[in-house]
Amino acid sequence: MRARFAGIMALLLTFAVSGCGAKNSEKVIGVWRSAERERGRYTFVEIAKDTITIGGKSGDVVLEDRDGKVSVRMAGRDDIVAVITIVDDANISLEFSGMMQQTLKLVKSSKEEQNAAENPPVENILGFWRSSEGDPAQGGVSIVEITPNSITVDGQKRDVTITTENGVYFLASGEAKGSVMINDETSATIVFPGALGDFIKSTPEEIAAFAEAEKAALQQYFGVWRSERFDSTINGYEVVELGDGYITRGNQKIEATLDITKLGLVVTAGGNETTITLKDSNTAVFSERVIGYTDNRKVRGSVVYTSGAKLAAGLPNSSGNMSASGCLAAQAGDEVVATITDTAHFGNQYLGVHWLDATVIRIGFSTILPPNSVNCSELDSTSSVREHSRAIVSPSSYHPGGVQVGLGDGSVRFVSNTVAASRTQDYCTSSGPSPFGVWGALGTASGGESTSL
């Protein structure tokens, strides 16, 4: 009997000991951080017996063990504002109820990690930064340089004081204030007068290359320009000279600031601002051509010639112009097809080769059919010459999906095979806007179109 009693007491003692372990409300006490970064930062949560601090803001709470979880309610109130679930010794989830409806997945952290994250060294933001978007040749790249006591935005330098709070760098320069928030190892969000948005870590070499590109773009505008039309009031043309730091109009030379922007050259002189654009910035001048084949029906490198100039939709028309739809009807996928109603010839081994011949079909191109479309030309009925000037010739390349096109302002753009080339009529015009959409507009120097790539 005594032995049985001793066994029962031992069993009860075992239950008692096992029930004396730490409560869940005690296990969650400590410093935790979010499992993932948001905008480059962790969210830190510090849980104490009677307070919870999130992102530097604290609130008095009561922690209660309920059904294997920890309920959190604000001190002096009965409603539960959050529930903590223990996943394992190093992971918990903090689920807010009510209006917040948010769940934070947290991992075990420390006060040391929190201090390091919320008070990062200033060295992290020092150096050059460039805007994540923009073209240096169009003045679209903003450059920021940060030192321990200054910030320079696009050449404008200010002395600053840099402080940190909750992982954010705060910059103050008199009334000008801003911030820098590190997103990851190579990018940051900068908010400061003259700089707003996402920036990428850069190098002095890259910044120098950007400066050269912008300088080259600026020099396109240097020189003497005259008005397109004769001005009868002055019995001549109006003449303007643009140079490095000045503008001359008539006989008056004025100091000026010249800046390249996406809209063109912005000239600021005497408190007035004027924007100047190069008309040829949307005019195609050069492109590519696949070297021709002999008697090959591949669209790239071949030409459809017709004797009697007959294609499916008529080629040419009564004025001697060529039909765009008629030429396009001779193409099926990557090959040309025999849809011509008269004698047809395919292929030309001289395409892209005989530059000195200066014939359109060999070295020229048109902006009628999209890039990498079929080429068509009329076969001279009086001879065997296949380079008649009446032709529809599309640029071609082996680049996936399009061709490179050189514009009149010296820039190079990639033009897709799917560029807008809708036709409002089937034949070319000798003046006025092009009837062949955006692609056609790129081929006119003075068609008056307002479109661009």
Buried (B, 14 or more C-beta within 10 A) or exposed (E): EEEEEEEEEEEEEEEEEEEEEEEBBEBBBBBBBBEEBEEBBBBBBBBBEEEBBBEEEEEEBBBBEEEEBBBBBBEEEEEBBBBBBBEEEEBBBBBBBEEEEEEBBBBBBEEEBBEEBBEBEBEBBEBBBBBBEBBBBBBBBBBBBBBEEBBBBBEEEBEBEBEBEBBBBBBBBEEBBBBBBBBEEEBBBBEBBBBBEBBBBBEEEBBEEBEEBBEEBBEBBEEEBEEEEEEEEEEEEBBBBBBEEBBBEEEEEEEBEBBBEEEBBBBBBEEEEEEBEBEBBBBBBEBBBBEBBEEBBBBBBBBBBBBEBBBBBBBBBEEEBBBBBBBBBBBEEEBBBEBBBEEBBBBBBBBBEBEEEEBBBBBBBBBBBBBBBBBBBBBBEEEEEBBBEBBBBBBBBEBEEBBBBBBBBBBEBEBBBEBBBEBEEBBBBEEEBBBBBBBBBBBBEEBEBEBEB
